Amino acid sequence: MKKTVRDLAVAGKRVFVRVDFNVPFGSDDDEISDDTRIRAALPTIRYLTERKARVVLASHLGRPKGKVVDELRLKPVADRLALLLGTPVAYVEDCVGPEAEQAVARLHDGEVLLLENVRFRAEEEANDPEFAKQLGALANVYVNDAFGTAHRAHASTEGITHYLPSAAGLLMEKELRALEGLLGSPARPFACVFGGAKVSDKVGMMRSMLQRVDIILVGGGLAATFLKARGLEVGHSLVEDAALDVARDIIHESESRGVPVLLPVDVLVAAEVKAGVRVRIVPVTGIPSDMGIVDIGPRTIEYFSGKLESCRTIMWNGPMGVYEVDQFALGTKCLINYLTAFDATTVIGGGSSVDAVQEMGLAELVSHVSTGGGATLELLENGTLPCVEALDDASQPCDGSHPGNGEAK
């Protein structure tokens, strides 16, 4: 068990909080199109400001590759955060150095500062110790609330913990409790629903969950690879030919463990993956050679929902079709509607499945919607994450009294 922000004495202290403000922007480069990740960090920020901490926020945005990219500056994020908090948020155009140090020194109790994009510095992704030390010198204690980056050992997510007492933020704590609960003693029957495009992205998690679940359901692009691995014609569906042997291995392991891996019985097919094309519903044994799978079919929706209805824990990762095209989103939407009605612990784990449940306005009706993509996959595969391991254990003394001078703990 790791320390959380609740274990820290923060009044009057400078608290360095790593958040995940990697938000999408619309056609107007200054307009944030989805502030979900900013809202997810609000509980931790408010917890600290209400207790008179001096909050120093750090985040990345996009992939500037160690260079300053004006379009990826965090000023619009600071403005949106101020609006959501209902209080001013200071912003500085650097994350270390004299300008950042002066901005931190100007903070009063209960105030908030957002540093510039940490990935403008190549040392961030390199987890450079000297850069991590500079970040650590800005504060007295460190809080990691960026679950979505917890699988990447960077300077602001792992390196800094070598210089400051460290703890998990409220969002990080919530994510770990929900996902580690799936790895512990979940209520049974326990089902995993896998969708999305690539088997290779999820093979580790699938193998891990095979040891824990009672049933696995496969849709999306993954289904085409599994169907082909079983010898069926899948037309020009998206298939990972390099992953066919992996799919066969998973099928074999599922049989040896007595854990069914259920595939679609019918699918929606189209000649092209674009809106407005002619579609057909066909059994998986009759997919035309000149068409490809774009969604699960109505019999599969009924089949899958019937299997899930009796489950008491359900984890879902990835859509059932090409969800970005409305015409191919019915399978995903129908199953999500069913999911919200089941008497079960329901966890939506990253990626487009999260986008789907949020767009449908149903996020409040499931038990947990994860903010992580790769972090969710890696945690469920390995049972831990490098940036979580780096945080102080609950048993370690940590009273927030570290001087914040960048010296190693």
N, C-alpha and C positions, 0 to 999 in steps of 0.2 A: 504494500500500500504506500502511495506517495503522499507527501505533504500537499495541502491545498492552500489557497490564498487565505482561507479561514484560520490557518495555523500561524499566520504571520502577524507581528506587531507592526502596523504600517503608519500610524499617526505621525505626521511630520517627516516621514521617510520618502526618499525618492524610489519609486517602484517602476522598474523597467518591465513593461508588459509586451511580449511578442504576440501580436494578433495576426489574423489572416484577413487582410483587407484587399485581397486580390479579386476585385469585383469587375464585372463586365461593364463596358461603356457602349452607348448607342452610337448612332451615326454622328451625333454631335460629340466630339471628343471630350467635352467637359461635362457631359451628362451621364450619370451612372444609371444604367438600365435595370439593375437588380442590386439592392443593398442588403440582401439577406445576410451576407457574411458580416457586415457592419452591425446589423441588429443582433446577431448572435453573440457579439462581444460586449454588448451593453451591460448585461448583468455584472460582469467582472469589473468593468470600468466604474459603474455606479457604486458597487460595493466598496471600491477603493476610495472614490471621491467622498462618499458619505462618511468615511472614517479618516478623513483629512490627510490622505496620502497625496503625494505629488507624483502624478501619473505620467510616465514617459512611454509613449506607444511607438512600436516599430513594426513595420510590415514590408512585404515585397508587393510589387504590382507588375504583372507581365514578365517578360523575359528580356530585360535590357542587356544581358550578357556582360555585366561589369562596366557598362558605359552609361553616361547620362543621356536619357532619352526624354525630351520635354513632354511628349505625349503620355509618359508613364510617371509623371510627377504625382505626388499624393495630395496636392492642394485641394482638388475637388472632393477627395475623400474626407479631408479635414472639415470642409464646409458641410458635407452631408452629416458627418458625425456630430458637429455642433448643433445642427438642426434637430437631430434625433435626441441628443442629450438635453437640449434646451439651455445650453450654456456655451460660452466661447471655448474654442479649441485652438491653441497656439500651433503654429506650423513653422518649421525651419527647413531650409533648402539644403540640408546635409544631415548625415546621421552620426558623424563623429567630427572631431576637430573643434576649433575655437568657436565657430558659429553655433554649433550644437551645444557645446559646453555652456556658452553664455545664455542660450535659450533655457536650458535646464536650470541654471542658477537663478533665473528670473521667476521660476515657478513658486507659487505660494501653496499652502495647504489646500487640498481639494481641487487644484487646477490640473488641466490636461494639456499635454504637448504631443504632437505627432511629428516624428522625425521623417526625413526624406527616405524614399525607397532604398532599402538596404542593399538591393541587388544592383544599384548603381556602382557598387564597389565589388570588384572581382573577388576580393578576399572573403566576401560573405559565403558564396557557394563553395569556396575552397576550404571553409572552416579554418581560416587563418588564425592562429592563437593570438597574434599581436592585435589584429582587428577585434577579436572577441574581447580582449583585455580592454581596448578602448571603449567598446560598448559597455562593458561592465563598470568602467570608471564613472559612468554617468549616473549610477544608481547605488542604492543600498541593498536592495533585494530584487530578485528576478521572478517573474510569473510567466509561464508559458500557457497561453490560451489559444494557440494556433494549431488545433488538432490536424487541420488539413495539410500541414507541412511537417508533422511529427515523425514522418518516415525519412526525412532528409536531415542529416547531421550537418547543419550549417552553423556559421558563427553565432547568429542570433537565436538559434534554436537548441544548439548543443554546446558549442564552445564557450558561451558566456556562463554556463552553469559551473565552470571550473573556477570562476572568479567571484560568484555571488551565491548566497543562500538562495535556494530555488524551490518553487512550488507550482502546482497546477492551478490554472484558473478555473472558474466555474463551468465554462463550456468544455474545457478539457476533461474536467471531472465527470461531467454529464456523459460525454462521449465514452469515456473509459468504463463507466459503470454499465452503460447499455450494452456495449460491444463485448466487454469481458464477461458480462452475464450470459452471453451466448456460448462462451467457452467454458463456463462453469457448470452450473446445474440448472439448465433451462427447463421449464415445464414441458412435458411431453404429451402427445407427439410433437416433434420439432421438425419443421420443414424449411428447406432453403430453395428459393426461386432464383435461378440464374438466367440473365438475358444479356443483351449487349452484343457486340460484334465479334470479339476475339476470344477463343479458348486460351490462347497463350497468356493473355492478361490475367486470367482467373484460374489457371490450372492449379496453382499453389493453394489458393483458398478452397477450391473444390475438393482437392485431396484432403485438406485439413478438416473440412466440414463433413466429409464422408465418414470420419471417425466419430462424429458427434451427433449427426442427425438421423432421423428415421426415414426421411424421404427427400429426394431432390427432383425439382421440376426444371426443365431447360426449355427456354424459348429464344427469341431473337436470332441474331446471326449465329450464335453458338449452336443452335438447334440444327442448322444446315450441316455444320461440320460433323455433329454426332450422327445425323441421319445418313450422311455419306459413309461414315465409319461403320455403319451397320449395313452397308451395301445398297442403299437406296439411291435412285436417280434424283438429283436436286437441281437439275437445269443449270442456269448460270447464277445460282445463289452465291452469296458471299461465303466462301469456304476457305479455311486455312489448311491447305493440303499438307503443310509441314506439321500440323497438329493432329493429323488423323490417327497416328499411332498413339498419341497421348489420349485422345478421346477413347480409343479402344481399350487402353489401359484402365481408364477411369470406369468404363463400362464393366470390364472384367473385375476390377476391385469392388465395385458396387455389388456385383453378383456374389462374390465371395463373402462379403460382409452382410449380405441380406438387406442391403439398403437400395430400394428401387430408384433408378434414374428414369424419370418419365419424360418422354419426348412428345411433341405435338402429334395429333392424329389427323389433323387437317390444317391447311395453311392458306393464306392469301398470297397469290402470285401475280406478278406483273412483268411485262417485257422490259420496263425501265423503272428506275427508282426516281420518279418525279411526279408532282401533283398532276391530276387530271388524266392519268393513263387508264386504260381499260384493265380491270382486275378480274381474277377468277378465284373461286374457292374450290380447292381440290384436296383429295386425300393425300397423305404423304407418300403413298404408293403410286400416285399418278401425277407427279409434278412434270409438266411439259419441259422438254429439253431446251426450248427457246424462251423460257420464263424463269424468274427467280423468286424466292420467298421474301415477302416484305412484312408479313405479320402472321400471327397465329389465327386459326379459323374459329368459327362459332362452336363447333363440337369440342375443340381443344379448350376454349374458354370455359365451357361447361364442365369438361373433364377435370381441368386443373382446379377450378373453384370447388368442385365436389371433394377433391382430395384435401384441399386446404381447410375446408370448413370444420373438419374434426381435429385440426391441429391447435395446440395451445401456445406454441411459439413459432413465429414465421419471420425469416430474414429474406429480404428481397434485394437483389443487386442486378440492375440492368433491365431495360425495357424489352417487351415481347416482340417488338417490330421496329420498323424505321420510324420511330416516334416523332421525329422532326417534321414529317409529312403527315398532315391531319388525316389524310385518307388511309394511312397505315398505322394509326394510333389506337384503333378501337380495342385491340386485345389488351394493351397496357392499361387503358382507361377502365375497361370493364373489370379487370382483375383488381385494380386499385379500389374501385367502388366496392367490390366484394370484400376486400381486405379490411376496409374500415368498418364493416358490419360484423366481422367475426369477433367472438369472445376469445381473444388471444393477445399475447404480447407480440406486437408487430414492429419490426425494425426495417427501415428503408436505408440501404447502405450505399450511398454515393452515386455519382454519375447522373445519367439522364433519367433514371427512375426517381431521383430526388426532384429534378426539374418537373417531372410529370405530376407528382403528388402536390407540389407547390402550385403549379399552374391550375390544377383542379380545385385549389382551395381546401384541400383535405389533410394538410399536414398536421393540424391539431387533432385529427381523429385517429392517428397512428401513435404508437407508443414512443417512437423515437425516429427522427430523420437525421441521418449523419451528415455533417458538413465535410467529411473527408471523402476523397476518391481513392487515390493510391494508399493513403494512410489506413483507410478502412480495410482495404484488401490485405495489406501487409499485417495489420494487427490480427485479423481473422486467420491468416495463414501461419504466422509465427508466434502469436500470443503476446507479443510485445512490440515496442517501437523504440528506436534509438534515443529519440528526444524525450521520451517518457522515462526510459531507464536512467537518463542523465539527471533527472530531478531528485531532490532529497527524499529519502525514505521518511515515512511518518515517525519512525523511531529516533531520527537524528535531531539533536538540539537545533533549533532554528528560530531565534527570537527577533530576527530582523535588525539586529544591532551591528551587522557588518558595516565597516566604514565606507564601503563603496569606492575604494581607492584603486581598484583593478588588480589587487594582489590575489594570487591563487588561494583557494580555500585550503 
